[in-house]
Amino acid sequence: MEVVALMPATAQHDTGETARTVSELTREIKNRLETHYPDVWVSGEISNCRPARSGHVYLTLKDDQSQISAVIWRNTASSLAFDLADGLEVVARGGVEVYMPRGQYQLVIRQLIPKGVGALELAFRQLQEQLADEGLFDADRKQPIPAFPKRIALVTSPTGAALRDMLQVITRRWPAVEIVLLPVRVQGTGAAEEIAQAIRMVPQLPRVDVVIAGRGGGSLEDLWAFNEEVVARAIADCPVPIISAVGHEIDVSIADLVADKRALTPSEAGELVVPHQDELRNAIHAVRTRLASALRQHAQHARTQLDALAARPVLVRPHGRIHELAEQVDLLQQRIDRAARNQIRSSRDQLRTAAATLQALSPLEVLGRGYSMTRTAQGHVVNNSEGLQPGDQIVTTLASGQITSRVESTSNLDAQHN
């Protein structure tokens, strides 16, 4: 190892060698480090991550014993598929550079890979979590797919097998439908922006009932355009229902999760978007058959009920019941007449008995046996002498006639007896 002693520029040590300046030494270290470590791989944990307004990202890579400053310039940072965060384990590739004004060295990262998981897979998970938290995957925001669309917009590559498959399936199942193609690139740089722009154009097209956005199968990198946030938000904002048909059955994209309905393949999207004319025709025929059968059964039941009603005596002999009721009325009238006569006879007998009883108790009957009844001029019955005074006029009723007399004197027999 070479040991360098820092001394004034004019000073010389015992060997007679002139001392280096700080800049000279720093430049020498810079040249040696940058020449010796132009391209290295370093694994560590991100810490103190600081994105700058310029687009550069400053961070520290550390392990349990050491740390090194690092920087990701704007062009590299903007191309990262995942978000940087403290605590993320990564493998970085870059070169060592020395910043001479401070005499510090740092790792300039040109490539960054999440440790234990691919960059695209990590980006997928991060975006999926973000959009799920925002509610873009919620079932209650998804729109129903129309049962009989008249016009369908296809957002896909004009040269891909997916377009051919969807056209074959749709036109075979429902030839009357109109199809509008919005051609886009489905992979590569700028593909996501093209797909999102095409989806945003759909509301401007007349009479589009449903959209299919997708492509055939491929690697995760090939399908990545449908995992971009710009595509997910375009799908979520589209007022027209969207079916996502990306890749094969095992491929699940962010577009699949946001779309109103997911198709496992582009061919299945064609089956989901329109009914099959033969199946619909068979279904209509089956409904017609069931309806005709139900109508025949209903008519037969109604005929049976009508025959049963027609067989009832009231309809066979409509006046018979009236005659029976008339006879019952006559019988009831006879019973009422007999009961009335009996009641009158009984009442008359009771009246005679009561009259005889009253006659026997009548004062006139008593007068006929020699008694008389005396009343005052006011009509009060005199039954003792206490209420009379000499000179009072009294009227005596006999069995035949009356006698008017005047009281001369009164006496109390009870007092005399005492």
Buried (B, 14 or more C-beta within 10 A) or exposed (E): EEEEEEEEEEEEEEEEEEBBEEEEBBBEBBEEBBEEBEEEEBEBBBEEBEBEEEEBBBBBBBEEEEEBBBBBBEEBBEEBBBEBEEEBEBBBBBBBBBEEEEEEBBBBBBBBBBEEBBBBBBBBEBBBEBBEEEEBBEEEEBBEBBEEBEBBBBBBBEEBBBBEBBBEBBBBBBEEBEBBBBBBBBBEEEBBBBBBBBBBBBEEEEEBBBBBBBBBBBEBEBBBBBBBBBBBBBBBEBEBBBBBBBBEEEBBBBBBBBBBBBBBBBBBBBBBBBBBEEEBEEEEEEEEEEEEEEEEEEEEEEEEEEEEEEEEEEEEEEEEEEEEEEEEEEEEEEEEEEEEEEEEEEEEEEEEEEEEEEEEEEEEEEBEEEEEBBBBEEEEEBEEEEEBEEEBEBBBBEEEEEEEEEBEEEEEEEEEEE
